[in-house]
Amino acid sequence: MYEQEGFRGYLERLRSRNQLLDLHEPVDSRHIATLVDQSDKALMFHRVIGYDMPVVSGLIRSSERMAIGMGVERYADIEQVLTRALASPIEPKYVETSRARELTRVGDEVDLFDLPVPMSSVLDGGPVITAGVTIVRDGQGALNAGIYRYILKERNLTGIDIVTPNNLRALAWKAYEAQRPLPISISIGTHPFEFLASGYRAPAGVDEVAIAGGLRGAPVELAMCETIDVPHIADAEIVLEAEILPTGWKWPEGRFGEFTWLMGALHWNPLVRVKAIAHRKDPIYYNLHMPWEVAWLMIPTRWSQLRSALKAAGIQVKDINVTLGGIGAWHVVMSIKKSAGEGKNALLAALSVSDIKHAVVVDDDIDVFNPIDVEWAIATRVQGDRDVFVISGARVKPLDPSLPVMPAGVVPTGAKVGIDATIPENIPHERYERISYAYADKVKLGAYKLDAAAVRAGDRKPKADEIAQLADRIIGMIGNKPLYYAQVIDAFPDAPLQAITRAFGKLHAEEKLWQDKDGRMCVRGSSFAAKPPA
Ligand SMILES: Cc1cc2nc3c(=O)[nH]c(=O)nc-3n(C[C@H](O)[C@H](O)[C@H](O)COP(=O)(O)O)c2cc1C
């Protein structure tokens, strides 16, 4: 339905769903990040003091707005859309005319300070371009797309944050070793289809632009840049044509806010020379607001990766929750229909995915989206020495602030933790019988009313012979088949409750009653009777 929708179509739909607020009052760009932080809607600042273009921010700062972007009703439905896109990518289509190239400035005319890049946090090292979909050729004929932050340094010079091992870093490293620049295009202001695909960590050689095509159900339109042999997204608002310079990872960059909700340390990164800047006649600058916009973008990508790892491990998975408190990337809680031993297998599969650090597996009666339910499973189903395991020395995200400090150039490894909160094997089933209240299916508080006859019958004081008769009938019933107390009560709907409890009392006094191993009432001395401990 949204095959042809561009960035502006998405903004329009956010507006129509009351999810985008237009602010026409003059705004100081220094205040933008904090205003977005206070807003429950995305904000479009039409009049940014000192700049010619509006700024939009907070677009996917909620699960609802992310779902709108992906054209689905519920955020959870994104998993299906992404799975389909990964299975059926659609190759991009090259177009001659690009809306992003209505105005182009090349060489000395490039001036990045014309862009209204807002300030963000108090410890930042400068204004940061946060929403640039970066396209690079991988040298084998495929395109690689990702999102990386660029901190502005000079009119035509930025840094690029490629500290984390990923495809672009590997390509930039190769180019550095060969001492040649690596051309990249940076498209700012692109539809969430393109944005989600770029944030997806596809293996080397897999074209994320084709995944974006799969998401939208139609080819993404690309157009060639003017100064480099790399395409850009034709629908973008602004395009930077640039080269990662072969300077090596020697330039201080940052600090800036990370997806960990923390400030990153000062990084050492290469520099980027911007050779041309192109944009529409009336461009809109998109400032992605860290860290929430990243979290809502990352979570669905982790769902897909987890689902396929668990499938490969032969696990029957019900639900997967990559939790927000786990920064949308490092924690997973999954429910499975377990066969013996599969709790541990599921954990091993999940911990192999991306940078998942802590994984919890529960049975399919637990709601993975309800933290109390999950904690209850951990409380009642886990023995720490049997069900919690730690794997040391695994590949982890170097950005994890809890990792030990390493000498420069040494990549840290870290721990992965699995918690098997499924019902353990070989435990009697009655240990896990949940409390379920008698008559819960029939009795409703809102409509509770006994009829007059029932009240009269219940109020009647039982006589001794009635109690004796009931006692005989109870013995007759439980002689053949042990019954729970509530089942016996239920068998005499016309008798006052007191008559039945007194009948039980009589049987106890006559030493005729006992219980079977599950706690059901039975006849003392019968074959059903449980034996007391020796
Ligand atoms: C908003 C946003 C900003 C990001 N910034 C960076 C960044 O500065 N550096 C980085 O290495 N990865 C960053 N990422 C993650 C990469 O875009 C992501 O891992 C991507 O899949 C890497 O692609 P690649 O392996 O093809 O290079 C960011 C992701 C998002 C969604």
The ligand as an SDF file (V2000), in Angstrom:
LIG
                    3D

 31 33  0  0  0  0  0  0  0  0999 V2000
   20.5090    6.0160   14.0950 C   0  0  0  0  0  0  0  0  0  0  0  0
   21.6500    5.0670   14.0080 C   0  0  0  0  0  0  0  0  0  0  0  0
   22.9330    5.5240   14.1600 C   0  0  0  0  0  0  0  0  0  0  0  0
   23.9950    4.6460   14.0620 C   0  0  0  0  0  0  0  0  0  0  0  0
   25.2500    5.1280   14.1840 N   0  0  0  0  0  0  0  0  0  0  0  0
   26.2970    4.3000   14.0230 C   0  0  0  0  0  0  0  0  0  0  0  0
   27.6240    4.8010   14.0770 C   0  0  0  0  0  0  0  0  0  0  0  0
   27.8680    5.9900   14.2780 O   0  0  0  0  0  0  0  0  0  0  0  0
   28.6310    3.9180   13.8970 N   0  0  0  0  0  0  0  0  0  0  0  0
   28.4090    2.5820   13.6710 C   0  0  0  0  0  0  0  0  0  0  0  0
   29.3790    1.8430   13.5100 O   0  0  0  0  0  0  0  0  0  0  0  0
   27.1610    2.0880   13.6080 N   0  0  0  0  0  0  0  0  0  0  0  0
   26.1080    2.9150   13.7790 C   0  0  0  0  0  0  0  0  0  0  0  0
   24.8310    2.4320   13.7130 N   0  0  0  0  0  0  0  0  0  0  0  0
   24.6390    0.9850   13.4690 C   0  0  0  0  0  0  0  0  0  0  0  0
   24.8310    0.6360   12.0170 C   0  0  0  0  0  0  0  0  0  0  0  0
   24.1300    1.4870   11.1660 O   0  0  0  0  0  0  0  0  0  0  0  0
   24.3540   -0.7830   11.7710 C   0  0  0  0  0  0  0  0  0  0  0  0
   25.0570   -1.6630   12.6030 O   0  0  0  0  0  0  0  0  0  0  0  0
   24.4940   -1.1970   10.3500 C   0  0  0  0  0  0  0  0  0  0  0  0
   23.8240   -2.3950   10.1640 O   0  0  0  0  0  0  0  0  0  0  0  0
   25.9400   -1.3940    9.9760 C   0  0  0  0  0  0  0  0  0  0  0  0
   25.9420   -1.8000    8.6470 O   0  0  0  0  0  0  0  0  0  0  0  0
   27.2090   -2.4720    7.9810 P   0  0  0  0  0  0  0  0  0  0  0  0
   27.5960   -3.7150    8.7950 O   0  0  0  0  0  0  0  0  0  0  0  0
   26.7120   -2.8160    6.6410 O   0  0  0  0  0  0  0  0  0  0  0  0
   28.3150   -1.4750    7.9790 O   0  0  0  0  0  0  0  0  0  0  0  0
   23.7730    3.2800   13.8220 C   0  0  0  0  0  0  0  0  0  0  0  0
   22.4730    2.8200   13.6760 C   0  0  0  0  0  0  0  0  0  0  0  0
   21.4180    3.6890   13.7680 C   0  0  0  0  0  0  0  0  0  0  0  0
   20.0380    3.1440   13.5890 C   0  0  0  0  0  0  0  0  0  0  0  0
  1  2  1  0
  2  3  1  0
  2 30  2  0
  3  4  2  0
  4  5  1  0
  4 28  1  0
  5  6  2  0
  6  7  1  0
  6 13  1  0
  7  8  2  0
  7  9  1  0
  9 10  1  0
 10 11  2  0
 10 12  1  0
 12 13  2  0
 13 14  1  0
 14 15  1  0
 14 28  1  0
 15 16  1  0
 16 17  1  0
 16 18  1  0
 18 19  1  0
 18 20  1  0
 20 21  1  0
 20 22  1  0
 22 23  1  0
 23 24  1  0
 24 25  2  0
 24 26  1  0
 24 27  1  0
 28 29  2  0
 29 30  1  0
 30 31  1  0
M  END
$$$$
